[in-house]
């Protein structure tokens, strides 16, 4: 018996080596259950609790899909409830995370963020955070400096690249794009219409009319408690 190693993939980069600041890449997000229940039945045991506050977070692992950094991983937490509150008593962290999740869906599906048609709005409704597991989208990756000398710097999502940005299509095709470091002069952000993501939510991806909006509770998801069957359509698009 013998082992033919000729077809082995190249070895992984050294542990702890960072993806360069400002790198554009197609990434896939996987969720790592933390043992704490979320707000929907499908999110049972999905969240983890912050050791420093009452915040509940989504623990996410990102894997680069294509290019010179393919198979490289990095990790990031997104607050979905609790933590600091705004003047309306809503979780600041959740509002930020919610905008990021909306951008991920738009990027994954190729949706214009300004599209507020019924069809586009329906695609932005999820039955639970669990349905974000496996989503693949275009991203710009940054290096976040650690304020604690006991911890290394780390990679994070700087921003999700949206379909209205010129680089989006090339990134999703796996092409290499010149990096734009985060400490460089910022690009002009594309206009977005928050009304689509904050619009009244309904169960599943069906084309039924939406019900009148009800005030959101801090940390609560936009989708109604009813859980749509199976994975959302955009995971397979």
C-alpha positions as CSV (number, residue, x, y, z in Angstrom):
1,X,0.0,0.0,0.0
2,X,1.2,3.5,-0.7
3,X,-0.1,7.1,-0.4
4,X,0.0,9.4,-3.5
5,X,0.5,12.9,-2.1
6,X,0.8,14.6,-5.5
7,X,-2.9,15.6,-5.5
8,X,-2.9,17.1,-2.0
9,X,-4.0,20.7,-1.7
10,X,-1.4,23.3,-0.7
11,X,-0.8,23.5,3.0
12,X,-2.7,26.0,5.1
13,X,-1.2,29.3,6.0
14,X,0.5,29.4,9.5
15,X,-1.9,29.6,12.3
16,X,-2.6,33.2,13.3
17,X,-1.5,34.7,10.0
18,X,-3.9,37.4,9.0
19,X,-5.6,38.1,5.7
20,X,-4.3,41.4,4.5
21,X,-6.3,44.5,5.5
22,X,-8.8,45.6,2.8
23,X,-8.9,42.2,1.0
24,X,-12.0,41.5,-1.1
25,X,-13.2,38.0,-1.1
26,X,-16.3,35.7,-1.4
27,X,-16.9,34.3,2.0
28,X,-19.3,31.8,3.6
29,X,-20.8,32.3,7.0
30,X,-21.4,29.4,9.4
31,X,-23.1,29.8,12.8
32,X,-21.6,28.2,15.9
33,X,-24.3,27.4,18.5
34,X,-23.6,28.9,21.9
35,X,-26.3,27.2,24.0
36,X,-28.6,30.1,24.6
37,X,-32.1,30.3,23.0
38,X,-32.9,32.9,20.5
39,X,-36.3,34.6,19.9
40,X,-37.6,31.9,17.4
41,X,-38.0,28.1,17.8
42,X,-35.4,27.4,15.1
43,X,-32.9,29.5,17.1
44,X,-33.0,27.3,20.2
45,X,-29.5,27.0,21.6
46,X,-28.1,29.2,18.8
47,X,-26.9,32.3,20.7
48,X,-24.1,32.8,23.2
49,X,-24.1,35.2,26.1
50,X,-21.6,38.0,26.6
51,X,-19.4,37.5,29.7
52,X,-19.5,41.3,30.2
53,X,-23.1,42.3,29.7
54,X,-26.6,41.1,29.1
55,X,-25.9,41.0,25.3
56,X,-26.7,37.9,23.3
57,X,-24.6,37.2,20.3
58,X,-24.4,35.2,17.1
59,X,-21.0,33.5,16.9
60,X,-20.0,33.4,13.3
61,X,-17.2,31.6,11.4
62,X,-16.3,33.0,8.0
63,X,-14.4,30.9,5.4
64,X,-12.9,32.4,2.2
65,X,-14.2,30.5,-0.8
66,X,-11.9,31.6,-3.7
67,X,-8.6,33.2,-4.4
68,X,-5.2,33.2,-2.8
69,X,-6.8,33.1,0.7
70,X,-9.2,30.2,0.0
71,X,-10.0,28.1,3.0
72,X,-8.8,30.7,5.4
73,X,-11.1,31.3,8.3
74,X,-11.9,34.1,10.8
75,X,-14.5,34.7,13.4
76,X,-16.8,37.5,14.5
77,X,-19.6,38.0,17.0
78,X,-22.8,39.9,16.2
79,X,-25.0,41.3,19.0
80,X,-28.7,40.3,18.4
81,X,-30.2,41.4,21.8
82,X,-29.2,43.4,24.9
83,X,-26.2,45.5,25.4
84,X,-26.3,49.3,25.1
85,X,-29.6,50.8,24.2
86,X,-30.5,53.8,22.0
87,X,-32.8,56.6,22.9
88,X,-35.8,54.4,21.8
89,X,-34.7,51.7,24.2
90,X,-33.6,49.4,21.4
91,X,-30.4,47.4,21.3
92,X,-27.7,49.4,19.4
93,X,-25.8,46.2,18.7
94,X,-28.9,44.6,17.1
95,X,-29.5,47.5,14.9
96,X,-26.0,47.3,13.6
97,X,-26.1,43.6,13.1
98,X,-29.5,43.8,11.4
99,X,-28.1,46.2,8.8
100,X,-25.2,43.8,8.2
101,X,-27.4,40.8,7.8
102,X,-29.6,42.6,5.4
103,X,-26.5,43.5,3.3
104,X,-25.4,39.9,3.4
105,X,-28.8,38.8,1.9
106,X,-28.7,41.5,-0.7
107,X,-25.1,40.5,-1.7
108,X,-25.9,36.8,-1.7
109,X,-29.0,37.3,-3.9
110,X,-27.7,40.1,-6.1
111,X,-30.5,42.4,-4.8
112,X,-30.2,46.1,-5.4
113,X,-30.4,47.6,-1.8
114,X,-32.7,50.3,-3.1
115,X,-35.2,47.7,-4.5
116,X,-38.3,47.9,-2.3
117,X,-40.5,45.9,-4.6
118,X,-42.7,43.2,-3.0
119,X,-40.5,40.4,-4.4
120,X,-37.3,41.9,-3.0
121,X,-38.9,42.6,0.4
122,X,-40.0,39.0,0.7
123,X,-36.5,37.7,0.1
124,X,-35.3,39.8,3.0
125,X,-37.6,38.0,5.5
126,X,-36.1,35.1,7.4
127,X,-37.9,32.8,9.9
128,X,-34.9,32.8,12.3
129,X,-31.3,33.7,12.5
130,X,-30.5,30.0,11.9
131,X,-31.4,30.5,8.2
132,X,-28.3,32.7,7.8
133,X,-26.2,29.6,8.3
134,X,-24.3,28.9,5.1
135,X,-25.0,32.2,3.4
136,X,-22.2,33.2,0.8
137,X,-21.6,36.8,-0.1
138,X,-19.0,39.3,-1.2
139,X,-17.0,41.0,1.6
140,X,-14.2,43.4,2.3
141,X,-12.0,42.0,5.2
142,X,-10.2,44.2,7.7
143,X,-7.5,43.7,10.3
144,X,-8.8,44.8,13.7
145,X,-6.1,45.7,16.2
146,X,-6.4,44.2,19.6
147,X,-6.4,46.7,22.6
148,X,-5.4,43.9,24.9
149,X,-1.7,42.9,24.5
150,X,-2.5,39.4,25.5
151,X,-4.5,38.9,22.3
152,X,-3.5,39.0,18.7
153,X,-5.0,41.3,16.0
154,X,-7.8,39.6,14.1
155,X,-9.7,39.6,10.8
156,X,-13.2,41.0,10.8
157,X,-15.8,41.9,8.1
158,X,-15.2,45.6,7.3
159,X,-18.2,45.8,5.1
160,X,-20.4,43.6,2.9
161,X,-20.0,44.4,-0.8
162,X,-23.3,45.1,-2.4
163,X,-24.5,44.3,-6.0
164,X,-24.6,48.0,-6.9
165,X,-20.8,48.2,-6.3
166,X,-18.6,47.6,-9.3
167,X,-16.5,45.0,-7.5
168,X,-19.4,42.7,-6.5
169,X,-19.8,40.7,-9.6
170,X,-16.0,40.0,-10.0
171,X,-15.8,39.0,-6.3
172,X,-18.7,36.6,-6.6
173,X,-17.0,35.1,-9.7
174,X,-13.9,34.4,-7.6
175,X,-11.7,37.1,-9.3
176,X,-9.0,38.9,-7.5
177,X,-9.7,42.6,-6.7
178,X,-7.0,45.1,-5.6
179,X,-7.4,45.5,-1.8
180,X,-8.6,48.7,-0.2
181,X,-7.1,49.0,3.3
182,X,-9.5,50.2,5.9
183,X,-7.1,53.0,6.9
184,X,-7.2,54.4,3.4
185,X,-9.6,57.3,2.5
186,X,-13.1,55.9,2.7
187,X,-15.1,55.3,-0.5
188,X,-18.4,57.0,-1.0
189,X,-21.0,54.6,0.4
190,X,-23.8,53.6,-1.9
191,X,-27.2,54.9,-1.0
192,X,-29.5,52.5,0.8
193,X,-33.1,52.6,1.7
194,X,-33.6,51.1,5.2
195,X,-37.3,50.9,4.7
196,X,-37.0,47.5,2.9
197,X,-35.4,45.7,5.8
198,X,-37.5,47.4,8.5
199,X,-40.7,46.8,6.5
200,X,-43.4,44.6,8.2
201,X,-42.3,41.0,8.1
202,X,-44.3,37.9,7.4
203,X,-43.8,34.2,7.6
204,X,-41.7,32.5,5.0
205,X,-41.0,33.5,1.4
206,X,-44.5,33.3,0.1
207,X,-45.9,36.2,-1.9
208,X,-48.8,36.9,0.5
209,X,-49.6,40.5,1.4
210,X,-47.8,41.9,4.4
211,X,-49.6,42.8,7.6
212,X,-49.4,46.2,9.2
213,X,-46.2,46.9,11.1
214,X,-46.0,46.5,14.8
215,X,-43.4,48.2,17.0
216,X,-40.3,46.2,17.3
217,X,-39.1,45.0,20.7
218,X,-35.4,45.4,21.6
219,X,-33.4,42.5,20.2
220,X,-36.5,40.9,18.5
221,X,-36.1,39.6,14.9
222,X,-38.1,41.2,12.1
223,X,-39.7,38.0,11.0
224,X,-42.9,36.7,12.5
225,X,-42.7,33.8,15.0
226,X,-44.0,31.3,12.4
227,X,-41.1,29.3,10.9
228,X,-41.0,28.7,7.1
229,X,-40.3,25.1,6.2
230,X,-36.9,24.2,4.9
231,X,-33.9,26.5,4.1
232,X,-34.5,29.9,2.6
233,X,-34.4,30.0,-1.2
234,X,-31.4,32.3,-1.4
235,X,-29.1,29.6,0.1
236,X,-29.5,27.6,-3.1
237,X,-29.6,30.5,-5.6
